[in-house]
Amino acid sequence: MLTSEPTATDKAALLEMLAVRRKDRGVTMAKLGELTGRSAVFVAAALNGQARLEPDTAATIASALGVDVATLAPLMDCPIRNSDPFKYRLHEMVDVYADALRDLTNEQFGDGILSAIDLSIQFERQGERAVITLSSKFLPYKQF
């Protein structure tokens, strides 16, 4: 366990310290989502260094975890995203099924793309299955 709070330059130690605080206080991602008005998926991404916290969200999380909001400053910067086996498998799913999903999207919506900017993600456990729902706005290509 960390004995002192990490500096802003030690993001890995910060993330570890926040995970320990969350565990020690029994605060779930769902609870942090409820407190912040954000989804548990978004909060979990932020607390893994993969999403950017707004100051008001950071303040709520800091309060819930008993840390100074300045401690969360590195999580208010744009993240540098990394890779691991779980992400690789999600990427593999996209590689295998993206062409099929694009064809279905084109058939049902026309020529365009699904927005990653206007996107919401839901995660749900159904027995031994994980259900990930991506809800994305369709953006048609313009003809000019």
C-alpha positions in Angstrom: 0.0 0.0 0.0 1.2 3.5 -0.8 2.2 5.6 2.3 1.9 9.0 0.6 0.0 10.4 -2.3 1.9 10.3 -5.6 3.0 13.3 -7.5 1.2 14.5 -10.6 4.0 13.0 -12.7 3.5 9.5 -11.3 0.3 8.5 -13.0 0.6 4.7 -12.5 1.1 5.3 -8.8 -1.8 7.7 -8.7 -4.1 5.1 -10.4 -2.9 2.4 -7.9 -3.5 4.7 -5.0 -7.0 5.5 -6.2 -7.8 1.8 -6.6 -6.7 1.2 -3.0 -8.7 4.1 -1.7 -11.8 2.9 -3.6 -11.4 -0.7 -2.2 -10.7 0.5 1.3 -13.7 2.7 1.3 -15.9 0.1 -0.4 -16.8 2.6 -3.2 -17.9 0.9 -6.4 -17.6 2.3 -9.9 -21.4 2.2 -10.0 -21.5 4.4 -6.9 -19.0 6.8 -8.4 -21.1 6.9 -11.5 -24.2 7.7 -9.5 -22.4 10.4 -7.5 -21.0 12.1 -10.6 -23.9 11.6 -12.9 -21.7 9.7 -15.3 -21.8 6.1 -16.4 -19.9 3.5 -14.4 -18.1 2.6 -17.6 -16.9 6.2 -18.1 -15.8 6.5 -14.5 -13.9 3.2 -14.7 -12.2 4.3 -17.9 -11.1 7.6 -16.2 -9.8 5.8 -13.1 -7.8 3.6 -15.4 -6.2 6.6 -17.0 -8.1 6.1 -20.3 -10.7 9.0 -20.1 -10.5 12.6 -19.1 -12.3 13.9 -16.0 -13.9 17.3 -16.0 -13.2 19.4 -12.9 -16.6 18.9 -11.3 -16.5 15.1 -11.8 -12.9 15.1 -10.4 -14.1 17.0 -7.4 -16.9 14.6 -6.7 -14.6 11.6 -7.1 -11.9 13.2 -4.9 -14.5 13.8 -2.1 -15.8 10.2 -2.3 -12.3 8.8 -2.1 -11.0 11.2 0.5 -8.2 12.8 -1.6 -7.5 16.4 -2.5 -8.9 17.3 -5.9 -5.4 18.5 -7.0 -4.3 14.9 -6.7 -6.6 14.1 -9.6 -5.1 16.7 -11.9 -3.3 14.1 -14.1 -6.8 12.6 -14.8 -8.0 15.9 -16.1 -5.5 15.9 -18.9 -6.1 14.1 -22.2 -5.0 10.5 -21.7 -2.4 8.6 -23.6 -4.2 5.3 -24.3 -2.4 1.9 -24.1 -3.0 -1.7 -25.0 -3.5 -4.9 -23.0 -5.0 -8.4 -23.8 -8.6 -7.4 -22.9 -8.3 -4.5 -25.3 -6.8 -6.7 -27.9 -9.8 -9.0 -27.8 -12.2 -6.1 -28.2 -10.1 -5.0 -31.1 -10.2 -8.5 -32.5 -14.0 -8.5 -32.3 -14.1 -5.3 -34.3 -11.6 -6.7 -36.8 -13.8 -9.8 -37.3 -17.2 -8.2 -37.4 -16.7 -4.5 -38.5 -17.1 -5.2 -42.2 -20.4 -7.0 -41.5 -21.6 -4.2 -39.2 -20.6 -1.6 -41.8 -22.6 -3.5 -44.5 -25.6 -3.7 -42.2 -25.3 0.0 -41.3 -25.0 1.0 -45.0 -28.1 -1.1 -45.8 -30.2 0.4 -43.0 -28.9 4.0 -42.9 -27.1 4.6 -46.2 -23.5 5.8 -46.8 -22.0 7.1 -43.6 -20.2 6.3 -40.3 -21.1 5.7 -36.7 -19.9 8.5 -34.4 -17.3 7.8 -31.7 -17.9 11.4 -30.4 -21.7 11.0 -30.0 -21.4 7.6 -28.3 -22.7 5.9 -25.2 -21.6 2.5 -23.9 -23.4 0.2 -21.5 -22.0 -2.8 -19.8 -24.1 -5.5 -18.2 -23.4 -9.0 -16.8 -25.9 -11.6 -17.9 -24.9 -14.8 -16.1 -21.5 -15.8 -17.5 -21.9 -13.4 -20.4 -20.8 -9.8 -20.8 -23.2 -7.6 -22.8 -21.6 -4.5 -24.2 -24.0 -2.1 -26.0 -22.6 0.7 -28.1 -25.1 3.4 -29.0 -23.7 5.7 -31.7 -25.2 8.5 -33.8 -25.1 7.8 -37.6 -23.4 10.4 -39.6 -24.1 10.4 -43.3 -21.4 11.3 -45.8 -22.2 14.4 -47.7 -22.3 14.6 -51.4 -20.8 17.8 -52.9 
